[in-house]
Amino acid sequence: MRLSTRFAACLAALVPLLVLLGGLLVLNLVSRDLRAERDGRMATRAHALAPLATSYSWRVRMTPRLPPDLITQRLAGAAAMGAGGPGGMRVEVPGSKPLDMGEVPATTPAGAGKGPATFADGTREWRFVASDLGPRGGAGRLWVFEAEEHLDRQLGVLRDRLALVTLISAGMGVVAGLALGRFAVRPLAVLRGQARGIGASSVRGTRLATASGVTEIDELAGVLNDLLDRRDAAVTRTGEALETARAFAATVAHELRTPLTSMGTNLELLGHPGLDPVERTEIVTDLGAEHGRVQRLITMLRRLARGELVEPAAFADTDLAEITAVAVEEARRRHPKAAITFSPATDLPVRGWAEGLRMIVDNLLDNAAIHGTDATNGTEATDSTDRPDGANAADGTDRPDRPDNANGPDGPDGPDGPDGPGRATITVTLSADGEAAVLVVQDAGPGIPLAERESVFTRFHRRAGSPGSGLGLTLIRQQVALHGGTVAVTDPEQGRGTRVEVRLPTSAPLSARSPLRPGERPSGVRSWLAEPRRSPP
């Protein structure tokens, strides 16, 4: 049923009902007033006729044989002038025939009082008022009568008029209900038309008007606009997710093509029957290196993907000083030849993702330990924690004692192993600067040229001969951006080397305080998997 029809039905039932109830109330009040007015009128008539009726009674008693024509005429004239309505009177004189004037009942009520009261005479009901004549009431009695049917006819006319008004009000209620219903639902009709237009249109961003002047309609339009915003955001996120998946697949295919092709070639060479043992050993070594490269690439892509999917609920109050202290201790075990200096700081609380903060510190330390050795190491710092063994320091899945770590930075052939060519000197400082926590990791290595200090954060950027995947510093910048901070490579305070400075807000970062939905990135934080790939210089 349409809303306007419901308005019409409700008013068609409600208006007549209210009119009927009001009419019944008025009819009851009018009936009481009319009855009181009639009784008062009858009492007034009885009071006015009492002197003449008394004179008539004395005249009849004193001269019973002479007809009281003159008094009778005067009494009839007084009764006619004071009537003002239907009814009649009766004068009863003891020992004489009653004198009746007007419409009176055939009998008088026996043992009745003076009234006003009602009695039945056959099928008719009468209203009467009685008055005793004479000083002591012994001269006779005056009766004033009026039939009940006269007042009942007046009340019947009122009832008929009330029924007519009720029927008319029912029709008016239907008409008023239709008109009011259409007027009331007009903003809804406009809203419905706008909604249909939005549903039929392929253009995003169109919204319902919220200036109809009706508070409820505007609130409903606002709620619907919120739903449309969520729908558009969901569609956008779905498109971004598909684009990210395509970019991710293309990236993985591109990065895996070279090592897999090389591994395939080496496997074919291993099957050659006349292969020299020395060459066989070299091929097996190359296969191990390519396997490590693939493993590192997969590890770093997985960690980048975890940063893409971090939820706001993962952010909590975290002590950055404690995280840094634990990371330094574990880095010392991973890189026994690296001299890492860190003075434990007091509590430095930040609002962040503890695992992401640990990634930042671990990657900076590993990057400095691997690439921050002296010049004899021959490797410049263009990558972060991508150790040759592919160890994942942030999540603790790979340990230095694993077999696949033998050729890593802690292995015999790594830069920190016993046969490594150099030693890294690393200084870690942590301090508060206003509303920011400042983490600085500095090494004494060859440093990064000024022209490359920004490009090193680009995805898959690495120098020729670098053992990393080119994703380490990208991962650091991703986590710093998710925490609302900044990271930059700056000049060391003295000497040479690489100095990386990370600034994190001590208050809640954007991604922690914004009501993000699952899979939604904070405003201004890009996708680190889907960004355009830059070729190495």
Backbone torsions as a table, in degrees:
resi	resn	phi	psi	omega
1	MET	NA	133.6	179.2
2	ARG	-67.7	153.6	-177.5
3	LEU	-65.9	-37.2	178.4
4	SER	-64.8	-36.7	177.2
5	THR	-65.8	-37.1	177.3
6	ARG	-66.0	-39.4	175.2
7	PHE	-58.4	-47.0	-178.4
8	ALA	-62.1	-44.0	-179.6
9	ALA	-64.7	-41.9	-179.9
10	CYS	-64.8	-45.9	179.9
11	LEU	-69.0	-35.3	178.2
12	ALA	-62.7	-30.5	178.1
13	ALA	-90.3	-36.3	-173.4
14	LEU	-76.7	-44.5	-177.0
15	VAL	-62.3	-50.9	178.0
16	PRO	-60.4	-36.1	179.6
17	LEU	-64.4	-43.7	178.3
18	LEU	-65.3	-40.2	178.0
19	VAL	-63.9	-42.5	-179.9
20	LEU	-64.0	-46.3	179.3
21	LEU	-63.2	-42.8	177.3
22	GLY	-64.1	-40.1	178.9
23	GLY	-65.1	-40.9	178.0
24	LEU	-63.0	-39.5	177.3
25	LEU	-63.3	-45.4	179.2
26	VAL	-64.7	-41.1	-179.9
27	LEU	-61.9	-40.8	178.0
28	ASN	-63.9	-43.3	179.4
29	LEU	-66.1	-41.5	179.7
30	VAL	-65.5	-40.1	179.3
31	SER	-60.8	-43.1	178.5
32	ARG	-64.9	-40.5	-179.7
33	ASP	-66.2	-41.9	-179.6
34	LEU	-64.7	-40.3	179.6
35	ARG	-67.3	-41.3	177.2
36	ALA	-64.7	-39.0	178.2
37	GLU	-64.9	-41.2	178.4
38	ARG	-63.4	-44.7	179.5
39	ASP	-62.5	-40.4	177.7
40	GLY	-64.9	-39.7	178.4
41	ARG	-64.1	-42.2	179.4
42	MET	-65.5	-39.7	178.1
43	ALA	-65.3	-36.7	178.2
44	THR	-66.1	-41.1	178.4
45	ARG	-62.6	-43.2	-179.7
46	ALA	-63.8	-40.3	179.0
47	HIS	-66.3	-38.2	-179.5
48	ALA	-71.2	-34.0	-176.7
49	LEU	-86.6	-12.9	-175.3
50	ALA	-60.0	-42.7	179.5
51	PRO	-62.6	-45.0	179.4
52	LEU	-67.1	-37.7	178.4
53	ALA	-65.8	-34.1	177.0
54	THR	-66.6	-43.8	177.3
55	SER	-60.9	-41.1	178.6
56	TYR	-62.8	-41.9	-179.5
57	SER	-62.7	-44.5	177.4
58	TRP	-65.3	-39.4	-179.7
59	ARG	-63.4	-41.5	-179.8
60	VAL	-69.0	-34.6	-178.2
61	ARG	-77.7	-33.8	-178.7
62	MET	-77.4	-44.3	-178.7
63	THR	-126.2	74.6	-175.8
64	PRO	-64.1	-21.7	-177.1
65	ARG	-86.8	-17.3	-179.0
66	LEU	-97.3	129.7	179.9
67	PRO	-70.5	133.1	-179.1
68	PRO	-85.2	64.7	-174.2
69	ASP	-64.0	-45.0	-175.9
70	LEU	-64.5	-46.4	-179.3
71	ILE	-65.6	-37.6	179.5
72	THR	-63.6	-41.6	179.0
73	GLN	-64.6	-43.3	179.7
74	ARG	-64.1	-40.5	178.7
75	LEU	-65.0	-39.6	178.6
76	ALA	-65.9	-40.3	178.2
77	GLY	-65.9	-41.5	178.4
78	ALA	-65.4	-39.4	179.2
79	ALA	-65.0	-38.8	179.9
80	ALA	-69.8	-40.3	-178.3
81	MET	-70.8	-32.5	-176.6
82	GLY	-95.7	3.7	-176.6
83	ALA	-67.9	-56.5	-179.0
84	GLY	61.5	13.0	-179.8
85	GLY	174.1	-174.8	-179.0
86	PRO	-70.0	168.2	177.9
87	GLY	119.8	-170.8	-179.4
88	GLY	-164.2	-174.5	-179.9
89	MET	-137.8	161.5	177.1
90	ARG	-141.5	132.9	177.0
91	VAL	-112.1	119.4	178.8
92	GLU	-106.3	124.2	177.6
93	VAL	-118.0	126.0	-179.6
94	PRO	-55.8	131.0	178.0
95	GLY	82.2	7.4	-178.3
96	SER	-135.6	161.8	178.9
97	LYS	-71.9	135.5	179.5
98	PRO	-61.8	147.9	177.8
99	LEU	-101.1	115.5	-179.2
100	ASP	-107.0	135.5	176.3
101	MET	-137.4	130.4	-178.2
102	GLY	80.0	-157.9	-176.3
103	GLU	-92.2	112.8	-177.4
104	VAL	-133.3	159.8	177.5
105	PRO	-74.7	166.1	-178.8
106	ALA	-73.2	-28.1	-178.4
107	THR	-129.1	165.7	174.7
108	THR	-109.5	150.6	-179.1
109	PRO	-66.2	129.7	-178.8
110	ALA	-81.7	134.8	177.3
111	GLY	67.2	15.8	-179.1
112	ALA	-80.1	156.3	176.4
113	GLY	-82.4	-159.2	-178.7
114	LYS	-84.4	-10.8	179.0
115	GLY	78.7	-165.3	-0.2
116	PRO	-63.5	140.9	-179.2
117	ALA	-155.6	171.3	-176.7
118	THR	-123.1	140.4	173.7
119	PHE	-142.7	160.5	-178.1
120	ALA	-105.3	134.2	175.3
121	ASP	-122.8	92.9	-175.4
122	GLY	73.7	-122.9	-179.0
123	THR	-94.9	-1.8	-177.0
124	ARG	-110.0	149.8	176.1
125	GLU	-110.9	142.3	-176.4
126	TRP	-127.8	148.1	174.0
127	ARG	-106.7	135.3	-175.7
128	PHE	-137.8	156.7	170.1
129	VAL	-133.6	129.5	-177.2
130	ALA	-115.3	150.6	178.8
131	SER	-144.6	127.3	178.1
132	ASP	-76.9	142.1	-178.1
133	LEU	-100.5	148.9	179.2
134	GLY	91.7	165.9	-178.1
135	PRO	-59.6	-40.4	-178.3
136	ARG	-110.2	9.9	178.8
137	GLY	80.4	11.9	-178.5
138	GLY	-93.4	-4.3	-177.5
139	ALA	-81.1	-9.3	-179.2
140	GLY	139.9	-167.0	-178.3
141	ARG	-145.3	139.2	178.2
142	LEU	-105.4	127.7	178.5
143	TRP	-115.7	133.0	173.0
144	VAL	-116.8	123.5	-175.4
145	PHE	-117.6	154.6	170.2
146	GLU	-155.0	131.6	-178.2
147	ALA	-71.7	139.0	-180.0
148	GLU	-65.4	-25.4	-175.0
149	GLU	-66.3	-24.9	179.0
150	HIS	-65.5	-45.4	178.1
151	LEU	-70.5	-34.1	178.7
152	ASP	-63.4	-35.3	177.3
153	ARG	-64.3	-39.8	177.8
154	GLN	-63.5	-43.8	178.4
155	LEU	-67.0	-32.9	176.5
156	GLY	-63.2	-39.0	177.3
157	VAL	-62.9	-41.9	178.7
158	LEU	-63.6	-39.1	179.0
159	ARG	-65.3	-40.9	178.6
160	ASP	-63.3	-40.6	178.8
161	ARG	-67.0	-36.5	177.9
162	LEU	-64.3	-41.4	178.2
163	ALA	-63.2	-40.8	178.6
164	LEU	-63.5	-43.7	178.9
165	VAL	-63.9	-37.0	179.1
166	THR	-64.2	-43.7	178.0
167	LEU	-63.4	-42.6	178.8
168	ILE	-63.4	-41.1	179.9
169	SER	-65.6	-31.3	176.7
170	ALA	-63.0	-45.9	177.1
171	GLY	-63.2	-42.5	178.4
172	MET	-64.6	-33.7	177.9
173	GLY	-64.3	-39.5	178.2
174	VAL	-63.1	-48.0	-179.5
175	VAL	-63.1	-46.2	-179.7
176	ALA	-65.1	-36.6	179.1
177	GLY	-64.3	-43.3	178.0
178	LEU	-62.8	-45.8	-178.9
179	ALA	-65.1	-46.1	-179.7
180	LEU	-66.5	-38.6	179.1
181	GLY	-62.0	-45.7	179.0
182	ARG	-64.1	-38.7	179.1
183	PHE	-67.1	-40.0	-176.7
184	ALA	-70.5	-37.1	-176.5
185	VAL	-91.1	2.7	179.8
186	ARG	-59.9	-44.8	175.7
187	PRO	-60.6	-34.7	176.8
188	LEU	-66.4	-39.7	177.8
189	ALA	-62.8	-41.0	177.0
190	VAL	-63.2	-43.2	178.8
191	LEU	-62.3	-40.2	178.5
192	ARG	-63.3	-42.5	177.8
193	GLY	-62.4	-41.2	177.5
194	GLN	-63.9	-41.2	179.8
195	ALA	-63.7	-41.4	177.3
196	ARG	-62.5	-39.5	179.2
197	GLY	-64.1	-39.3	178.2
198	ILE	-67.3	-39.9	180.0
199	GLY	-66.0	-33.4	-178.6
200	ALA	-84.0	-17.2	-177.0
201	SER	-89.4	146.0	177.2
202	SER	-96.1	0.5	-178.7
203	VAL	-86.0	127.3	178.0
204	ARG	-83.8	161.4	176.5
205	GLY	92.6	-11.1	177.4
206	THR	-74.1	133.3	-175.6
207	ARG	-131.1	162.3	179.7
208	LEU	-75.1	145.3	178.3
209	ALA	-71.7	141.7	-179.3
210	THR	-121.3	31.8	-178.8
211	ALA	-128.1	41.2	-179.6
212	SER	-76.7	-17.5	-176.9
213	GLY	91.3	-9.6	177.5
214	VAL	-103.9	118.1	-172.9
215	THR	-58.2	-46.3	-177.1
216	GLU	-64.0	-41.3	-179.9
217	ILE	-66.2	-41.6	179.3
218	ASP	-64.9	-38.9	177.1
219	GLU	-64.7	-41.5	177.6
220	LEU	-63.4	-41.9	177.9
221	ALA	-62.5	-38.4	177.7
222	GLY	-63.2	-42.3	178.3
223	VAL	-62.9	-43.6	179.0
224	LEU	-64.5	-37.5	177.1
225	ASN	-63.2	-38.1	176.4
226	ASP	-62.4	-41.6	177.7
227	LEU	-63.9	-39.7	177.5
228	LEU	-65.3	-38.7	177.0
229	ASP	-61.5	-43.1	178.7
230	ARG	-65.1	-38.4	178.7
231	ARG	-63.5	-47.5	179.5
232	ASP	-62.6	-39.7	178.8
233	ALA	-64.4	-39.1	178.3
234	ALA	-65.2	-41.5	178.0
235	VAL	-63.6	-42.5	179.2
236	THR	-63.0	-45.3	179.3
237	ARG	-62.3	-38.4	178.6
238	THR	-63.4	-44.1	177.8
239	GLY	-63.0	-42.1	178.5
240	GLU	-65.0	-38.0	178.9
241	ALA	-64.3	-41.5	178.2
242	LEU	-65.3	-42.3	179.2
243	GLU	-65.2	-40.2	177.2
244	THR	-62.8	-40.9	179.5
245	ALA	-64.1	-41.8	178.6
246	ARG	-64.8	-44.4	179.0
247	ALA	-64.2	-39.2	178.7
248	PHE	-62.3	-45.4	-179.8
249	ALA	-63.1	-42.2	178.7
250	ALA	-64.4	-39.9	-179.4
251	THR	-65.0	-47.9	-179.5
252	VAL	-61.7	-42.7	179.9
253	ALA	-62.0	-41.2	-178.9
254	HIS	-67.1	-43.6	-176.2
255	GLU	-74.8	-28.9	-179.2
256	LEU	-86.2	-16.2	-175.5
257	ARG	-61.3	-46.4	-176.5
258	THR	-64.8	-53.2	-179.6
259	PRO	-65.2	-35.8	179.7
260	LEU	-68.2	-38.2	177.0
261	THR	-64.0	-42.5	178.6
262	SER	-64.1	-40.8	178.9
263	MET	-64.6	-39.3	178.0
264	GLY	-62.9	-41.5	178.4
265	THR	-63.5	-44.1	179.8
266	ASN	-64.6	-37.3	177.8
267	LEU	-65.1	-36.1	176.6
268	GLU	-65.8	-38.9	178.8
269	LEU	-66.2	-34.2	178.5
270	LEU	-62.8	-27.1	179.5
271	GLY	-81.5	-1.7	179.8
272	HIS	-72.7	127.9	-174.3
273	PRO	-67.6	-29.0	-176.9
274	GLY	-98.5	26.4	-177.1
275	LEU	-73.7	131.1	179.8
276	ASP	-69.1	142.6	179.9
277	PRO	-57.6	-37.5	179.1
278	VAL	-65.1	-44.5	177.8
279	GLU	-64.0	-37.2	177.9
280	ARG	-60.7	-40.8	179.2
281	THR	-64.5	-40.8	178.4
282	GLU	-63.9	-40.8	-180.0
283	ILE	-64.7	-42.9	178.6
284	VAL	-62.5	-38.2	177.5
285	THR	-64.0	-43.5	177.4
286	ASP	-61.6	-40.1	178.2
287	LEU	-62.0	-40.7	177.6
288	GLY	-62.8	-40.0	179.2
289	ALA	-65.8	-43.2	178.5
290	GLU	-65.7	-37.5	176.0
291	HIS	-62.3	-42.2	177.1
292	GLY	-62.9	-38.7	178.4
293	ARG	-62.3	-43.8	178.6
294	VAL	-63.2	-42.4	-179.7
295	GLN	-63.4	-42.8	178.7
296	ARG	-63.0	-42.4	-179.7
297	LEU	-61.1	-45.9	-179.8
298	ILE	-64.3	-40.6	-179.9
299	THR	-62.1	-46.7	-177.4
300	MET	-69.3	-37.8	176.8
301	LEU	-63.4	-39.0	178.1
302	ARG	-63.9	-40.4	-179.8
303	ARG	-69.3	-37.7	174.1
304	LEU	-62.4	-40.6	179.7
305	ALA	-64.3	-36.9	177.9
306	ARG	-64.2	-37.8	175.9
307	GLY	-65.9	-32.8	177.7
308	GLU	-64.9	-33.4	-171.6
309	LEU	-101.6	10.7	-178.3
310	VAL	-64.1	140.2	-177.7
311	GLU	-101.2	150.4	176.5
312	PRO	-57.4	-29.4	-178.8
313	ALA	-66.4	-17.6	-179.6
314	ALA	-76.4	-14.3	-178.8
315	PHE	-82.5	134.8	-179.3
316	ALA	-152.5	170.7	177.1
317	ASP	-68.1	122.9	-173.1
318	THR	-133.9	144.5	177.8
319	ASP	-91.8	105.8	-178.6
320	LEU	-67.0	-32.1	179.1
321	ALA	-63.5	-42.0	179.2
322	GLU	-66.7	-42.9	178.8
323	ILE	-60.5	-43.5	-179.5
324	THR	-64.8	-41.5	-179.4
325	ALA	-62.6	-44.0	179.0
326	VAL	-65.2	-41.0	-179.9
327	ALA	-64.2	-38.6	179.0
328	VAL	-64.3	-42.9	179.6
329	GLU	-61.7	-43.5	180.0
330	GLU	-70.0	-34.6	177.7
331	ALA	-65.6	-34.6	176.9
332	ARG	-64.2	-36.1	177.3
333	ARG	-72.3	-35.5	179.6
334	ARG	-72.5	-33.1	-176.3
335	HIS	-124.5	78.8	-175.2
336	PRO	-64.9	-22.6	179.7
337	LYS	-88.8	-4.9	179.1
338	ALA	-88.6	132.4	177.5
339	ALA	-95.5	104.5	-175.9
340	ILE	-107.3	121.5	-179.3
341	THR	-107.8	126.8	178.8
342	PHE	-151.4	121.6	175.7
343	SER	-92.8	116.1	-177.8
344	PRO	-55.3	128.4	-178.9
345	ALA	-95.6	166.4	174.4
346	THR	-70.3	175.3	-178.4
347	ASP	-56.4	133.3	177.5
348	LEU	-131.7	82.3	-175.1
349	PRO	-72.7	139.0	173.1
350	VAL	-135.2	160.8	176.2
351	ARG	-99.2	108.2	-175.7
352	GLY	-164.6	-177.0	178.8
353	TRP	-93.0	113.4	-172.6
354	ALA	-58.0	-41.8	-178.8
355	GLU	-67.3	-38.5	177.5
356	GLY	-66.6	-39.8	176.8
357	LEU	-63.7	-38.1	178.1
358	ARG	-65.9	-36.9	176.1
359	MET	-59.0	-43.2	-178.7
360	ILE	-59.5	-51.3	-176.5
361	VAL	-66.3	-46.1	-178.9
362	ASP	-61.5	-43.6	-178.1
363	ASN	-66.1	-39.8	177.8
364	LEU	-63.7	-42.8	-179.5
365	LEU	-66.7	-44.7	179.9
366	ASP	-66.0	-38.8	178.8
367	ASN	-62.0	-42.7	179.4
368	ALA	-68.5	-38.1	-178.7
369	ALA	-68.6	-34.4	-176.7
370	ILE	-83.7	-46.1	-172.9
371	HIS	-102.6	-6.4	-176.2
372	GLY	-97.9	21.6	176.1
373	THR	-77.9	177.9	-178.2
374	ASP	-68.9	177.4	-171.5
375	ALA	-64.1	-21.9	-179.5
376	THR	-69.2	-14.4	177.8
377	ASN	-67.9	-32.2	174.2
378	GLY	75.7	13.2	-179.3
379	THR	-128.0	125.2	178.3
380	GLU	-88.4	159.1	-175.4
381	ALA	-81.4	94.4	175.1
382	THR	-122.4	6.5	-177.6
383	ASP	-148.5	162.5	179.1
384	SER	-106.6	-145.4	-161.1
385	THR	-55.4	16.0	179.6
386	ASP	-77.0	81.3	179.3
387	ARG	-70.7	152.2	-176.4
388	PRO	-56.9	-23.2	179.8
389	ASP	-88.1	-4.5	-179.1
390	GLY	73.5	21.3	-177.4
391	ALA	-67.0	143.7	-179.3
392	ASN	-108.8	93.3	-175.7
393	ALA	-71.0	-28.1	-173.6
394	ALA	-67.7	-39.2	-176.9
395	ASP	-105.4	-1.3	173.6
396	GLY	73.1	17.7	-177.5
397	THR	-78.1	-24.5	-179.6
398	ASP	-115.7	135.3	-177.2
399	ARG	-117.2	157.0	179.8
400	PRO	-63.5	-21.7	-176.2
401	ASP	-89.5	5.7	-179.4
402	ARG	-75.6	150.4	-178.7
403	PRO	-60.6	-35.0	-176.6
404	ASP	-76.5	2.4	179.9
405	ASN	-99.5	7.2	-173.1
406	ALA	-64.3	-34.6	-178.9
407	ASN	-100.8	17.5	179.2
408	GLY	-82.9	-166.2	-177.3
409	PRO	-65.8	-20.7	178.7
410	ASP	-99.2	-5.6	-178.7
411	GLY	-76.5	177.6	-176.4
412	PRO	-66.0	-25.1	-178.5
413	ASP	-103.5	-0.2	-179.1
414	GLY	-80.9	168.9	-177.8
415	PRO	-66.9	-20.1	179.4
416	ASP	-105.1	0.3	179.4
417	GLY	-73.8	175.7	-177.8
418	PRO	-63.9	-26.2	179.3
419	ASP	-100.1	8.5	-177.7
420	GLY	-66.7	152.0	-173.7
421	PRO	-82.4	-13.8	-174.4
422	GLY	-148.1	170.8	-179.2
423	ARG	-126.8	136.6	-178.5
424	ALA	-99.5	136.1	174.7
425	THR	-114.4	116.6	-171.1
426	ILE	-122.4	134.3	176.2
427	THR	-119.2	127.2	-179.5
428	VAL	-117.0	125.6	176.7
429	THR	-126.2	145.9	179.4
430	LEU	-138.4	125.0	-177.0
431	SER	-148.2	170.3	177.6
432	ALA	-108.2	134.7	178.3
433	ASP	-130.2	90.5	-176.3
434	GLY	68.3	-120.9	179.1
435	GLU	-98.3	22.3	-179.1
436	ALA	-127.9	145.8	171.6
437	ALA	-99.7	129.4	-174.3
438	VAL	-112.4	119.3	176.9
439	LEU	-112.0	124.0	-179.0
440	VAL	-123.6	127.7	174.9
441	VAL	-120.9	120.5	-176.6
442	GLN	-128.6	137.5	176.5
443	ASP	-120.1	177.9	-178.7
444	ALA	-113.5	28.2	-178.4
445	GLY	-79.7	-162.6	-176.7
446	PRO	-71.9	-15.8	178.5
447	GLY	84.2	176.7	-179.7
448	ILE	-118.4	129.2	177.6
449	PRO	-56.3	148.7	-177.6
450	LEU	-58.3	-36.6	-177.1
451	ALA	-69.6	-18.0	-176.5
452	GLU	-107.2	4.3	-174.0
453	ARG	-70.4	-20.4	175.7
454	GLU	-96.6	-35.6	-177.2
455	SER	-70.9	-19.3	-179.9
456	VAL	-66.1	-19.5	178.3
457	PHE	-85.1	-4.5	-179.0
458	THR	-74.4	142.2	-179.3
459	ARG	-61.1	131.9	178.2
460	PHE	65.1	22.9	174.8
461	HIS	-88.3	123.2	176.5
462	ARG	-156.0	152.7	178.1
463	ARG	-80.4	156.6	178.1
464	ALA	-59.5	134.1	179.6
465	GLY	87.2	-2.3	179.7
466	SER	-73.3	136.2	-179.5
467	PRO	-77.5	-9.5	-174.7
468	GLY	-81.9	175.8	179.4
469	SER	-94.6	-8.8	-177.0
470	GLY	82.5	17.0	-177.6
471	LEU	-117.8	-6.1	-173.4
472	GLY	-64.0	-56.1	179.6
473	LEU	-68.0	-28.1	173.5
474	THR	-61.5	-41.7	178.2
475	LEU	-63.8	-39.6	178.9
476	ILE	-62.2	-49.2	-179.3
477	ARG	-63.6	-35.7	178.0
478	GLN	-59.7	-49.0	-177.7
479	GLN	-67.3	-38.2	178.2
480	VAL	-63.8	-41.9	178.9
481	ALA	-64.6	-39.3	178.5
482	LEU	-64.1	-27.0	178.4
483	HIS	-92.6	7.0	176.9
484	GLY	75.4	22.4	-177.6
485	GLY	-112.2	-166.8	179.7
486	THR	-135.8	155.1	176.6
487	VAL	-138.9	140.6	-178.3
488	ALA	-153.7	150.9	173.4
489	VAL	-94.9	121.9	-176.6
490	THR	-122.4	172.1	177.3
491	ASP	-72.0	140.7	176.4
492	PRO	-67.1	153.5	-178.4
493	GLU	-64.9	-32.2	177.0
494	GLN	-155.1	151.0	179.8
495	GLY	73.5	-158.1	178.8
496	ARG	-112.6	177.0	-179.8
497	GLY	127.1	-170.9	-179.5
498	THR	-117.1	131.5	178.4
499	ARG	-121.7	116.4	178.9
500	VAL	-110.0	124.4	-177.4
501	GLU	-114.3	126.5	178.4
502	VAL	-115.6	127.6	177.6
503	ARG	-117.7	123.4	-178.8
504	LEU	-122.3	137.2	177.7
505	PRO	-71.1	139.4	176.9
506	THR	-77.5	-19.6	174.8
507	SER	-85.6	178.6	-176.3
508	ALA	-65.4	128.2	176.0
509	PRO	-71.1	169.4	-176.7
510	LEU	-58.5	-42.4	-176.9
511	SER	-70.5	-18.0	179.8
512	ALA	-91.7	-30.9	-175.6
513	ARG	-97.0	-12.6	179.9
514	SER	-85.4	141.9	178.8
515	PRO	-76.4	72.7	-178.1
516	LEU	-79.7	152.2	176.4
517	ARG	-96.5	163.4	-178.6
518	PRO	-55.0	131.0	178.0
519	GLY	83.6	-3.9	-178.2
520	GLU	-91.7	133.7	178.7
521	ARG	-92.3	152.3	175.9
522	PRO	-62.2	155.0	178.4
523	SER	-62.2	131.6	179.3
524	GLY	90.1	-6.4	178.2
525	VAL	-102.5	117.3	-173.9
526	ARG	-85.7	171.9	174.7
527	SER	-82.2	123.6	-177.1
528	TRP	-84.0	-13.3	176.3
529	LEU	-88.2	-31.0	-172.2
530	ALA	-100.9	-1.2	-178.4
531	GLU	-66.8	154.0	-178.7
532	PRO	-58.4	140.4	-179.3
533	ARG	-87.2	136.9	177.1
534	ARG	-106.2	138.6	178.3
535	SER	-76.7	146.4	178.4
536	PRO	-66.5	147.6	-179.7
537	PRO	-67.9	NA	NA
